[in-house]
Amino acid sequence: MKETIKQCFSERFGTAGTVYASSGRINLIGEHTDYNGGFVFPGAIDKAIMAEIKPNGTDKVRAYSVDIDEYAEFGLNEEDAPRQQWARYIFGVCREIIKRGGKVEGFDTVFAGNVPLGAGLSSSAALESCFAFALNDLFNDNKIDKFELAKIGQSTEHNYCGVNCGIMDQFASVFGKKDNLIRLDCRSLEYEYFLFKLDGYRLVLVDSKVKHELVDSPYNKRRASCEHVANVLGVETLRDAELADLEKVKDSISEEDYNRAKYVIEEKQRVLDVCDALEKGDYETVGDRMYKTHEGMSKLYEVSCIELDYLNDIAKECGVTGSRIMGGGFGGCTINLVKDELYDNFIATAKKKFAEKYGHEPQIYDVVISDGARKI
């Protein structure tokens, strides 16, 4: 990928720049906890967006996407927003840096990526983090701190791409560290690295390649349920609630709201359990909590789908240590913690059984926990 980018940059701009990269991410456990003030547990992976960049002495950005073979040119003022969606990510990062008093001048760039699109690995956050890191290095002497780089990516999504996302994806892309997962407290933004150097296990995503179109907004409805229960309990978010508190108000809330809150409160504890287990090298407990998360997302939070439940069942049948739906739900991937000796059989079985039932094979992505935003 790097050689392709460098060759393309040389052909297009007749010179050479500096190469930067930032990774996609997985989240081992801690789903729908971010907007409830809880914990998430992401890590950067060995699939990245890579860009070659060089200041061009003008007030224009000239950008070329290798993957979709498109060129965009735009200025750095608010009214200069490009029409192409992919270019708006780059433009948004430039604008968010400028709005914060940072410096951005015109530059040339060629970029490409191998973060699978639509698999829940946050290719957009990788793109934002790559350019935020690069522009901080090229124009701002790295004076913008890492947290602000993550927030620049998040604000780009909010203000230029129409996605009201949390901070986790950009945080993982910026702060990612090889062989480590990161426990992020979504309320205080305190974080801690946990060694995740798999010995005898592999981490693999099984992508159903299914995305269900939804009539209503299930994300907003679930968020409203959580906020309602927190309000009944008199707490700011469900982060501050325990199961015993929830039982006391069970009769004064709907069964649906009860189930949503129960999942979130239990998931808060599961993240902490996994952190404790990793410190002891206890992968069986890690796997058990992953299965429990899947069950909660399927039965209580109701954000799974029949295809993902089927992949989870196959994982159980094949003796996979841990498996769960990853991401917001209603399609996408399961994330699986698999013993080396069971890997080949699991993949072959999942492909065969899923294709027999749904008419197409799932896509398999092996992932390795890697570094986040960096200069190459």
Secondary structure per residue as TSV (DSSP state, phi and psi in degrees):
chain	resnum	aa	ss	phi	psi
A	1	M	-	360.0	-42.8
A	2	K	H	-61.5	-43.8
A	3	E	H	-65.9	-38.8
A	4	T	H	-61.7	-45.2
A	5	I	H	-62.6	-45.7
A	6	K	H	-64.3	-41.3
A	7	Q	H	-65.1	-43.8
A	8	C	H	-64.6	-41.2
A	9	F	H	-63.0	-44.5
A	10	S	H	-62.5	-43.7
A	11	E	H	-66.5	-39.0
A	12	R	H	-81.3	-39.5
A	13	F	H	-115.7	-5.1
A	14	G	S	68.1	23.9
A	15	T	S	-155.1	-168.3
A	16	A	-	-134.7	147.0
A	17	G	-	-120.3	-158.1
A	18	T	E	-104.9	142.1
A	19	V	E	-103.1	133.4
A	20	Y	E	-127.5	159.2
A	21	A	E	-147.3	154.3
A	22	S	E	-147.7	147.8
A	23	S	E	-95.1	156.5
A	24	G	E	-71.6	-177.1
A	25	R	E	-145.7	155.9
A	26	I	E	-113.8	164.0
A	27	N	E	-126.4	113.2
A	28	L	S	-65.7	-41.8
A	29	I	S	-162.6	157.6
A	30	G	-	103.3	72.1
A	31	E	-	-113.7	134.7
A	32	H	S	63.5	21.0
A	33	T	-	-95.7	-21.0
A	34	D	G	-61.7	-46.8
A	35	Y	G	-80.4	0.9
A	36	N	G	-106.1	14.7
A	37	G	T	74.6	15.0
A	38	G	-	-93.1	-150.9
A	39	F	E	-113.2	148.4
A	40	V	E	-125.1	165.4
A	41	F	-	-140.8	65.3
A	42	P	E	-89.3	172.8
A	43	G	E	-153.8	147.7
A	44	A	E	-74.2	152.0
A	45	I	E	-122.5	173.3
A	46	D	E	-83.6	33.7
A	47	K	E	-130.4	128.7
A	48	A	E	-141.4	164.8
A	49	I	E	-99.3	132.8
A	50	M	E	-125.6	138.3
A	51	A	E	-139.1	138.3
A	52	E	E	-100.4	133.0
A	53	I	E	-138.1	139.8
A	54	K	E	-147.4	129.7
A	55	P	E	-56.2	141.5
A	56	N	-	-114.9	6.0
A	57	G	S	75.0	9.7
A	58	T	S	-118.9	-172.4
A	59	D	S	-106.4	23.3
A	60	K	E	-118.9	145.4
A	61	V	E	-100.0	129.6
A	62	R	E	-117.6	112.4
A	63	A	E	-125.3	139.4
A	64	Y	E	-129.5	128.2
A	65	S	E	-97.3	115.8
A	66	V	T	-64.1	-42.7
A	67	D	T	-65.2	-35.8
A	68	I	T	-111.8	6.2
A	69	D	T	52.5	54.7
A	70	E	E	-133.2	146.5
A	71	Y	E	-115.8	143.0
A	72	A	E	-138.4	145.6
A	73	E	E	-134.2	132.0
A	74	F	E	-154.2	157.0
A	75	G	E	-84.9	-173.9
A	76	L	S	-111.8	9.8
A	77	N	S	-94.2	159.9
A	78	E	G	-55.7	-36.8
A	79	E	G	-76.6	-3.0
A	80	D	G	-92.8	10.6
A	81	A	-	-53.9	128.8
A	82	P	-	-74.6	159.7
A	83	R	S	-83.4	-31.4
A	84	Q	S	-67.7	133.8
A	85	Q	H	-60.3	-44.7
A	86	W	H	-60.9	-36.2
A	87	A	H	-73.1	-25.5
A	88	R	H	-65.6	-29.7
A	89	Y	H	-61.9	-46.0
A	90	I	H	-67.4	-45.7
A	91	F	H	-59.1	-44.1
A	92	G	H	-60.9	-41.7
A	93	V	H	-62.5	-44.1
A	94	C	H	-58.5	-47.6
A	95	R	H	-65.5	-40.9
A	96	E	H	-66.1	-34.4
A	97	I	H	-67.3	-45.5
A	98	I	H	-62.7	-43.1
A	99	K	H	-59.8	-29.1
A	100	R	T	-88.3	9.0
A	101	G	T	87.8	6.7
A	102	G	-	-81.7	175.3
A	103	K	-	-112.8	132.5
A	104	V	-	-139.2	129.6
A	105	E	-	-117.0	174.2
A	106	G	-	-60.1	146.1
A	107	F	E	-151.2	159.7
A	108	D	E	-103.6	143.4
A	109	T	E	-151.0	145.1
A	110	V	E	-126.8	131.9
A	111	F	E	-139.5	158.4
A	112	A	E	-152.8	170.2
A	113	G	E	-154.9	159.5
A	114	N	-	-125.3	23.2
A	115	V	S	-80.9	116.8
A	116	P	-	-59.0	132.9
A	117	L	T	-79.1	142.1
A	118	G	T	75.9	7.8
A	119	A	S	-102.2	6.1
A	120	G	S	78.1	25.5
A	121	L	S	-104.8	7.3
A	122	S	-	63.2	59.0
A	123	S	H	-65.2	-33.3
A	124	S	H	-67.3	-40.5
A	125	A	H	-65.0	-36.5
A	126	A	H	-63.3	-40.8
A	127	L	H	-65.1	-46.9
A	128	E	H	-61.9	-44.4
A	129	S	H	-67.4	-37.0
A	130	C	H	-60.0	-48.4
A	131	F	H	-74.9	-35.5
A	132	A	H	-62.1	-45.5
A	133	F	H	-62.5	-44.9
A	134	A	H	-65.0	-45.5
A	135	L	H	-70.7	-28.5
A	136	N	H	-65.1	-41.1
A	137	D	H	-71.9	-43.5
A	138	L	H	-77.3	-36.7
A	139	F	H	-118.3	-12.1
A	140	N	S	-127.5	15.6
A	141	D	T	51.1	31.3
A	142	N	T	56.3	34.6
A	143	K	-	-83.1	-18.9
A	144	I	S	-81.1	125.4
A	145	D	-	-75.5	166.0
A	146	K	H	-62.5	-38.3
A	147	F	H	-61.1	-40.6
A	148	E	H	-67.7	-34.5
A	149	L	H	-61.5	-42.4
A	150	A	H	-63.7	-41.3
A	151	K	H	-67.9	-31.7
A	152	I	H	-62.7	-42.3
A	153	G	H	-64.4	-44.4
A	154	Q	H	-61.7	-44.7
A	155	S	H	-66.2	-31.2
A	156	T	H	-60.5	-45.1
A	157	E	H	-60.6	-45.9
A	158	H	H	-65.8	-46.8
A	159	N	H	-95.4	-19.4
A	160	Y	H	-126.7	-13.2
A	161	C	S	-124.2	-3.3
A	162	G	-	73.0	25.8
A	163	V	-	-120.2	118.8
A	164	N	-	-89.7	66.5
A	165	C	-	-86.0	163.7
A	166	G	-	-79.4	-167.8
A	167	I	S	-95.6	-11.7
A	168	M	H	-58.7	-46.6
A	169	D	H	-62.6	-49.4
A	170	Q	H	-66.9	-37.1
A	171	F	H	-58.5	-48.1
A	172	A	H	-64.8	-38.2
A	173	S	H	-66.9	-35.5
A	174	V	H	-81.6	-43.1
A	175	F	H	-94.3	-4.4
A	176	G	-	-49.4	143.4
A	177	K	B	-141.0	130.5
A	178	K	T	-51.6	136.0
A	179	D	T	62.0	22.4
A	180	N	E	-137.8	138.9
A	181	L	E	-99.1	163.3
A	182	I	E	-124.2	120.6
A	183	R	E	-86.9	114.9
A	184	L	E	-109.1	125.0
A	185	D	E	-83.4	110.2
A	186	C	T	-71.6	-10.7
A	187	R	T	-90.2	-52.4
A	188	S	T	-91.4	-15.6
A	189	L	-	63.5	18.5
A	190	E	-	-74.5	147.7
A	191	Y	E	-142.5	158.5
A	192	E	E	-147.3	137.4
A	193	Y	E	-85.3	140.8
A	194	F	E	-126.3	127.1
A	195	L	E	-60.1	130.9
A	196	F	-	-137.5	66.0
A	197	K	-	-102.8	97.5
A	198	L	-	-71.1	121.5
A	199	D	S	-119.8	109.2
A	200	G	S	91.6	0.7
A	201	Y	E	-130.5	160.1
A	202	R	E	-131.2	150.1
A	203	L	E	-106.0	122.5
A	204	V	E	-137.1	138.7
A	205	L	E	-100.1	135.3
A	206	V	E	-114.0	109.4
A	207	D	E	-92.8	115.5
A	208	S	E	-66.4	-18.8
A	209	K	E	58.6	26.5
A	210	V	E	-115.3	134.3
A	211	K	E	-138.1	111.6
A	212	H	-	-79.2	130.3
A	213	E	-	-76.7	131.2
A	214	L	-	-112.7	137.8
A	215	V	S	-73.7	-45.1
A	216	D	S	-102.4	-169.0
A	217	S	-	-106.8	89.2
A	218	P	H	-63.6	-32.5
A	219	Y	H	-61.0	-50.4
A	220	N	H	-65.3	-36.9
A	221	K	H	-65.4	-41.6
A	222	R	H	-69.1	-39.4
A	223	R	H	-61.6	-41.9
A	224	A	H	-63.6	-38.7
A	225	S	H	-58.7	-47.7
A	226	C	H	-63.2	-42.2
A	227	E	H	-67.2	-35.7
A	228	H	H	-64.7	-45.8
A	229	V	H	-65.7	-40.7
A	230	A	H	-59.2	-40.6
A	231	N	H	-64.2	-43.2
A	232	V	H	-61.7	-38.5
A	233	L	H	-78.5	-13.7
A	234	G	T	75.8	28.7
A	235	V	-	-118.0	159.3
A	236	E	S	-67.3	-47.7
A	237	T	S	-141.7	169.7
A	238	L	G	-67.9	-9.6
A	239	R	G	-55.6	-33.0
A	240	D	G	-92.0	7.3
A	241	A	-	-107.3	149.5
A	242	E	-	-115.4	163.6
A	243	L	H	-59.0	-36.8
A	244	A	H	-61.7	-37.0
A	245	D	H	-64.5	-42.7
A	246	L	H	-62.7	-40.7
A	247	E	H	-60.6	-33.4
A	248	K	H	-66.5	-27.7
A	249	V	T	-107.5	9.7
A	250	K	G	-53.6	-39.4
A	251	D	G	-77.3	-11.9
A	252	S	G	-106.3	7.0
A	253	I	S	-128.6	163.5
A	254	S	-	-71.9	159.4
A	255	E	H	-60.8	-38.2
A	256	E	H	-62.1	-47.5
A	257	D	H	-63.4	-38.8
A	258	Y	H	-59.6	-48.0
A	259	N	H	-62.3	-42.5
A	260	R	H	-61.3	-46.5
A	261	A	H	-66.5	-39.7
A	262	K	H	-60.0	-43.6
A	263	Y	H	-59.2	-48.5
A	264	V	H	-63.3	-43.4
A	265	I	H	-65.4	-41.2
A	266	E	H	-68.3	-36.1
A	267	E	H	-67.2	-35.0
A	268	K	H	-55.4	-46.2
A	269	Q	H	-70.7	-35.2
A	270	R	H	-62.3	-38.6
A	271	V	H	-60.4	-44.2
A	272	L	H	-66.3	-37.5
A	273	D	H	-61.3	-42.0
A	274	V	H	-65.9	-40.0
A	275	C	H	-60.4	-45.8
A	276	D	H	-61.8	-42.8
A	277	A	H	-64.5	-40.3
A	278	L	H	-64.2	-36.8
A	279	E	H	-63.9	-23.7
A	280	K	T	-98.8	-0.3
A	281	G	T	68.3	26.6
A	282	D	-	-95.8	85.8
A	283	Y	H	-77.1	-19.1
A	284	E	H	-65.6	-41.7
A	285	T	H	-67.1	-39.9
A	286	V	H	-55.2	-48.3
A	287	G	H	-64.0	-41.2
A	288	D	H	-59.5	-43.0
A	289	R	H	-68.8	-32.7
A	290	M	H	-62.5	-45.4
A	291	Y	H	-61.6	-40.0
A	292	K	H	-66.5	-35.9
A	293	T	H	-62.2	-44.0
A	294	H	H	-60.3	-45.1
A	295	E	H	-60.4	-42.4
A	296	G	I	-66.0	-40.6
A	297	M	I	-68.3	-31.2
A	298	S	I	-80.2	-48.0
A	299	K	I	-93.3	-37.1
A	300	L	I	-97.1	-48.8
A	301	Y	S	-86.4	-19.5
A	302	E	-	52.6	54.3
A	303	V	-	-120.7	9.4
A	304	S	-	-88.0	-169.1
A	305	C	-	-152.1	168.4
A	306	I	H	-61.9	-33.4
A	307	E	H	-67.4	-42.0
A	308	L	H	-72.1	-36.7
A	309	D	H	-61.9	-37.6
A	310	Y	H	-66.0	-42.9
A	311	L	H	-63.0	-37.0
A	312	N	H	-65.8	-40.3
A	313	D	H	-63.8	-41.3
A	314	I	H	-61.6	-42.3
A	315	A	H	-58.6	-45.0
A	316	K	H	-59.8	-47.8
A	317	E	H	-59.3	-33.5
A	318	C	T	-87.8	3.4
A	319	G	T	76.7	19.4
A	320	V	-	-63.9	136.3
A	321	T	S	-61.9	-44.5
A	322	G	E	-149.5	144.6
A	323	S	E	-155.2	140.6
A	324	R	E	-161.3	159.4
A	325	I	E	-62.6	139.3
A	326	M	E	-117.0	130.4
A	327	G	S	106.6	-167.8
A	328	G	S	-68.0	-30.0
A	329	G	S	121.2	-176.7
A	330	F	S	65.4	23.7
A	331	G	E	143.8	-175.7
A	332	G	E	92.8	-136.7
A	333	C	E	-111.7	159.3
A	334	T	E	-104.1	147.8
A	335	I	E	-107.2	132.8
A	336	N	E	-131.3	133.5
A	337	L	E	-102.7	110.5
A	338	V	E	-123.0	131.7
A	339	K	E	-64.7	141.9
A	340	D	H	-50.1	-44.2
A	341	E	H	-72.9	-14.5
A	342	L	H	-99.9	-7.6
A	343	Y	H	-59.5	-54.4
A	344	D	H	-59.6	-43.6
A	345	N	H	-65.9	-41.1
A	346	F	H	-60.8	-48.3
A	347	I	H	-63.8	-45.1
A	348	A	H	-62.8	-42.4
A	349	T	H	-67.0	-44.1
A	350	A	H	-61.4	-44.8
A	351	K	H	-62.3	-47.4
A	352	K	H	-65.9	-52.8
A	353	K	H	-66.2	-40.4
A	354	F	H	-66.1	-42.5
A	355	A	H	-64.0	-39.7
A	356	E	H	-62.2	-37.1
A	357	K	H	-85.9	-37.5
A	358	Y	H	-119.2	0.7
A	359	G	S	85.8	-0.5
A	360	H	S	-151.6	151.9
A	361	E	-	-77.8	146.5
A	362	P	-	-72.4	157.3
A	363	Q	E	-90.9	138.4
A	364	I	E	-108.8	130.3
A	365	Y	E	-128.0	111.6
A	366	D	E	-77.9	135.3
A	367	V	E	-126.2	144.0
A	368	V	-	-122.6	134.3
A	369	I	B	-73.4	124.4
A	370	S	-	-133.9	-176.8
A	371	D	-	-75.3	154.2
A	372	G	-	-87.8	-140.5
A	373	A	S	-59.3	136.0
A	374	R	E	-163.0	162.1
A	375	K	E	-91.9	134.7
A	376	I	-	-86.5	360.0
